[in-house]
């Protein structure tokens, strides 16, 4: 399953975001309410690895580093993850 997507910018002056397949998978997991520990078990990796992916997503989205900010972004952009 190829989950790599380019997310169109809100306007032409903003750069296009590109998430890795793993980052998109993590976004889907978060959207479905999974914890980092649950994600780590499914991906057969450490919780620290999941947290690093979350951190990379937050950095790419230029969000303040908090779980709530990422969750709010997912809720506001769920149509992107459903495409």
Secondary structure as UniProt FT lines:
FT   STRAND          5..7
FT   TURN            12..13
FT   STRAND          17..19
FT   HELIX           21..31
FT   TURN            32..33
FT   HELIX           36..43
FT   HELIX           47..61
FT   HELIX           67..76
FT   HELIX           78..82
//
